[in-house]
Every structure is written in structure tokens, then in C-alpha cells.
């Protein structure tokens, strides 16, 4: 009999919102290929019923929730966990520690759980005091009730061992090697600066916007991303595009080949993420061979090693380092090759997906021994 897994805590399958959703798009068909029955919980607003990439073997269950920045994760997590507790798969894979509140429902029904804790959500600037408390409490409950824990970075693993006394399994994200792609929208190879990020303060978006004003005097600047809920940063980006004709805002890009082309052909990719572990966008930028300038954090240094340049979160420094890189084709080539080589050596989907399948099987086996 085929083992069954339910995946909870993402926007569903197939969805194109962020790193968790990319992982689910890769992992679900992989597990089906090797004999699993796969169910993915999601949100109606995030899934297209006519998506041509949908694998019909994957069962998609859409539950209800509250569509707001502060309540969506908790509310959708509750409804999906309640349904999953009735469904009782052999194992449940959950994303995000906010779902730690609902783990007791699954435990009471005898459903073993594996949870990817993501980053240190309670340190993100976008959350208020109450939301930070909720995430921290969810992390504590995750540490108490989860059968197994996945960390996507060694830095995150050390934090969890020190703060919650839990150890787990290191599984990062993978990158897809896209082959040679032509530049999009009349952009010229290595002649534009790129930023790809969700519009939240901890991604250094404000500082990059200030740097972009001076960078646009000499180079095209392409911005990919959105807040998902409108707001101040999107208003600021719109204003920058109106006043600086060399700045282009592409919004959220769900077409992988288009996004991969933007990374592959950029002269400099700025990665400003400051809170989290192994960032999926950074790994994919590396696989695409993008010359990378990253905010100097222990997370980004773990992923990039010597394959990038690092900068403090200061608009003047960001502008100066990117401007220098845009004038140095030899350094662009060196960084591009170093990033691609590091991604191939350390961050492949083949290894990532196999590691997920193995931890799910071990969790089922351990649960059967306890029964």
C-alpha cells in the first residue's frame, strides 16, 4: 500500500508565491513518481484550476481562512489541520512555525508530523508585537509537539538548539539550472541591475530604492516583487518608476523562465534579505549564474561563501558596490561562474527532494515503532 502524505502551510499546489510554494511544486510530483499518495492543502485565491503544469495525481484540498497579512497563516493553518486530522495521512509535512498551535490536533489523531520551521519569523520587522509573540509561541509549541524538524540552514539549526533545545535535519532549497536564456523585454545582458524581493522592510527594500535613484543615472534598474497587500513600499516603488524612466517594476513574476532570464542576464543582482535561513531566491539566482551583491548576514554568507559580494544595509554603500560591479565585466564573469558552481555542488533539487522523502519515511517508521 502506498504511503500517504499531506502537505500543509503553503498556498497550495501549484502556486507560485514564494519558496515554500516552489518546494511544493517540485516535491509533490517527485513523491508521486516514487509511489506516494500526495495531498496538498491550499487557498482558492492562490491556485488556478486551469494551470497546465498541474499534476493530476496530486490531490488539492482548499480550505477557508481569513485573507489578511496577520491572520491568513494562522486561519488557513487551523482549517487545514482540522481537515487533515480527520483525513489521517501516514505523515503530515507542515511549513511555518505558526502551525505549531495546531500540531496537538494532529498528534491527538495519531498523525506523525514533520515541520519546516522556515526562518526566525519573530524577528521580522514587518510583524507587530502581537504577531511576533504568536510566532515565537508557535515555535515553542513546534519544539514540543513536532515529531521531526527541518532546518534550511545551519545557522537556524544552531538558534533552535540554543533557544528551544531541539535538533533536527538540515535540508536547504534547490536551484534549477535553466540553460542559456535570452534577455527579456529588450534588456541587455549584464547591463541592468536587478532586485527580486517581497516588499517588506527586512529585505532592505527601502535602502535599495534610495540606491536605485543614483544607479538609474547610468544603468537600467529592474525590480521584481510586491507586498501582496499594497501599502507604502509599493507606493514608493511606483513613484520611483514615474520619476526615473530607467527603473522598471515588473511586479510579481510567476513565469519561471522569465524570472530565471532576469537573474541569468543581470549585471548585478541585489539580495537584501536579512532574516531567514537559506533563501530560495538566492539559491536560484546562484543556479542562474547571477553576479550577486548580498546584504551582509550570517545566513547569506553561509549560502554564498566566496561566490558573492557583501554590503552593509546603507544606500550609499549599496549604490557604490553595485556601480563598481556594473563597470567590471571580469568581476561579473567571476562571480557568475562561482555562484553557478556553488549551486551545482551544494544546492540541487535532486538531493533536496531525496532528503525530504527520506525524512518522511523515517517519521512513519518511527511512529509505527511507537504504536
N, C-alpha and C positions, 0 to 999 in steps of 0.2 A: 504494500500500500504506500502511495506517495506521501512524503511528509508535507505538512501544510504550514504556511507562514502567513501572518497578517502584518502588514507594514502600516504604521500609524504615525501621525505627527507631521506629515508633509501636506502639500496642497493637492496631492493625488497623482494619478497616472493616466496619460502622460501630461506632465505640467512642466513649464519652462521658467519658473520664477527664480530659483536660486540653486545653491549647491546641493541641498537635500533632494530637490526635485531632479537634478541631473543624476544623482546617485540612483534614485529610484528608477529612472528611465533606463539605466544601464543594468541594474541589479535584477529587476523583475523578469525580463526575458532570459537573462542568464540562468536564474534559478529554475525557470520553466524548462529551459533546454536540458538541465541535468536532473529533471524529474520531480521538481517541487510543484505543489499546488499553491499559487500565489494570489493573495488578496491585498489590494491597496485601498486604504481609506482616503477620501479626499473631499474637496469642496466643489460644488457645482459651478461656482463662479470662476474657477481656475482651470477647468477642463473643457476641451472641445470634443463633442460627441462625434465629429466628422474627421478627427485627426487621422491622417493617412499612416502615421507611424505607430498607431495603436496596435499592440499585440493582443489579438483576441483571446489568447489563453489566460491573460491577466484579468481577474475579476475586480471590478472597480465598484466600491461601495461609497456613496456620497451621503454624508450626514449633515445635520444642520448646526449652525453656530452663529455667533454674533460677528458681523463684519466690521471690526474696528481694530485699530493698531494694538490697543491694550488688552482686548478681550478675545480676539479671534483664536489665538493659540490655545488658551485655556478652554474656551467653549467647544471648539471643534475636537479638542483632545478628550473632553468629557463624553461627548456623544459617540465618538468612535470607540472609546474604551468600553463604554457600556454595551455597545453592539458586539464588540469583539469578545467580551466576557460571556455573552450568550452563544456566540459562534464557536468559541473554544478551539482555536487552531492549535497545532502542536507547539508552536512558539510564536511570540509576538516580537517584532522589531520596531522599536519606538525611536523617534527623533526629537530631541529637545527635552531638557530637564523640567520644563513646565508640566510635562506629562507625569512627572513623579507623583503628583497629587492623586492620580487615577490608578497608579500601579496596584494599590490594595484591592481594587475591584477585580483585576486580572488574577492576582495571587489567590483571592478567595475562590475563584473558579478553577484553580489549578493550571493556569496558563503561564508557563515559564516566559521570562522576559529578558530581552537584550535591549539596551538603550545607548544610543549615540548621544553623548552629553553636549555636543557642539562646543561653543566657546564659553567664556565666563560672562554669561548674559547679564548678571547683576552689576557688572562694571561698565555696561554700555551707556553712553551719555544720553541716548535717545529715550531711556526709560526714567520715569519719575521715581520718587522714593518708594511708593507702594509697589510698583511693578518690580523694582529691584528686590524688595523684600519677598515678593511672590516667587521670583526666580530662585533666590537663594534658598527659600524654604523648599521649593520643588527639588532643588539639588540635594538637600538633606534627605528628603524622602526617597529620592532616586538611590542615594547611597545606602539607605536602609532596606529598600524593597526590591531593587533590580537584581535579577539573578546574575547577569553579566553586564559589564560596562565597556563601551568602546570609546577610546580617545583618539582624535585625529592628529594629535601632536604630542610629543614627549613633554613639552612644557606644560600642557594641560594635564597630562598624567601626573606630573610632579605636584601640581597645585591640588589635585584631588586627593592624592595620598596624604599630603600635609594637612589639608583642611577637613576632609571627610573620612580619612582613614580607609579609603577604597582604592584597590588596584584594579587594573583592567587590561584590555588588549589594545595595542596600537594598530589602527588601520587608518591610513590617510585617505585622500582622494586621488583619483587617477586623472590623467590627461590623455586626450585623443590626439594622435599625430595626423594632421589633416592633409598632408601632401602640399604641393605648391598651389596657392590660390592667388588669383588676380586681385588687385586693389578694387574697392567698390566706390561707387559714386564719384568718379573722376578724381579720387585721391591718388597721390603719387607715392610710390614705395619709399619708405624711410624719410618722407617729407612732412609728416604730420605727428603731432603729439596726441596721445590717447589717454583717457581715463575711463575706466569701467567700474562703477560702484553703485550700490544703493545709496540714496541721498540721506545719510544720517551723519551727525557730527563726528562720530568716532572714525569715519572713513576719510577724514581730512578733506572733506569736500569744500568747506569754506576757504581753507588755505589755498587749495588748488584753484578755486575760482579767482582769487586775487592774483595768483601767479599767472593764470591764463590771460589776464588782461595785458601783461607785458609780453608773454610768449607770442600772442597773436600779432604782435608788431612784425614778427619775422617768419612765423610758421602757422600753418593751419592747426587748429585745435579741435579734436573730436571728443565729445562727451557722450558716454553711453550709461543709461541708468535712470532711475526715478525714485521717488519716495514711496510710491504705491498709494499714497493718500493725499497728494498735493502738498501745499504748505510753503513755508518761507524759502527753502532751498530751491524748489522748482521755480518759484517766482524770481529768485535771484539769477538762476541759470537762463531763464527766458530773457531777462533784462540784459544779461551779458551778450547773448546772441544778437539782440537788437542793436547794441552799441558797438559790437566788434564783429564785423562781417566775416572774419576768418574763423570764428568759433561756430561750430555746428553741434547741435544737440540731437542725437538720434533716438532719445527715449530708451525704453526697454527693447532689447533686440532678442527675439526668441528663435530666430533662424541661426542655427549653429554655424553653418558655413559662412554666413555674413559676419558673424562675430569673430570667428576664427581668422577670417581675412583681415579684419581690422587689427587684431593682435599681430598677425604674422607680418604685415606690411608697415606697421607703425615705426617711426624713427625713435620714439621713446614712449614707453607705457608707464604711467604713474600709478602705483599701487599704494593707496593711502590707508588701508585697513590697519587699525591699531589694536583691536580687541578680538580675540578668537585664536584658533589654532592654525591648522593647515588650511589656508583659504583656497576653495576650489577654483576661483577665478585666477589666482596667482599660479596655481599648478597648470591650468590650461594655457595661460599666457606663456609659461615656460615651454610647454609642449609645442606651441606655435612658433617658438623662436623669437619672441618679442624682446627687444632690448629694454630691460626693466630698471626703473628707479623706484625704490620702495621706501616707505616710511620706516625708520629705524626702530624696530621692535624685536624682542626675542623670538616671537613667532615667525616673522618674515625672515630673520636670519637663519632660523632652523631650516626653513624650506629652501631658501635661495643659496645659502652658503656663499661661495665666491662668484655666483652667477648673476649678480646684480649690483647696483649702486644704492647706497643707503643715505637717507636725508632726514634731518630733523623736521618737525611739523611747523616750519616757518615759510611763509610765502616767498620771501626773498631768496632763501636757500633753495627751495624747490625750483623757482624760476632759473636761478643761476646754474644749477646742476643739469637741468633738462636742456637749457640753452646750449651749454657746453657739449652735451652728448649729441644734440642735433647738428653740431658743426664738426663732428668727429666720426666719419664713416668707418674708420678702422675699429674704434671702440664699439660702435654699433654692431659690427660683424662679430667681434669677440664676445660680446655679451649675448648676442643671439645664439651663437653656437654653444656657449657654455650653458645657457638656460635649457636648450633643447637636449643636450647631452645629460644634464642632471635629471630632467624629467624622465628620459628613457631609462635611466639607471635606477631611479627611486620611486617614481610615481606613475605606474602603469595600471590601467584598468584591469588587466588580466590578473595581476597579483591582488589588487583590492577586492575584486569580486570573489576570487577563490577564498580569501581570508574571511569574507562575510559568510560564505556558505559553510565554512568550517566551524565558525563560532556558533552559528545557528544549530548545526548538527550536534556539537558538543553540549549545547544547552539542553536540547531534547534528551540526549543520552544521560546527562547528569540528573535531569528531572525524573527519568524513568528509574534510575537507581535509588532515588529518594522515596519513590512511591511505595 
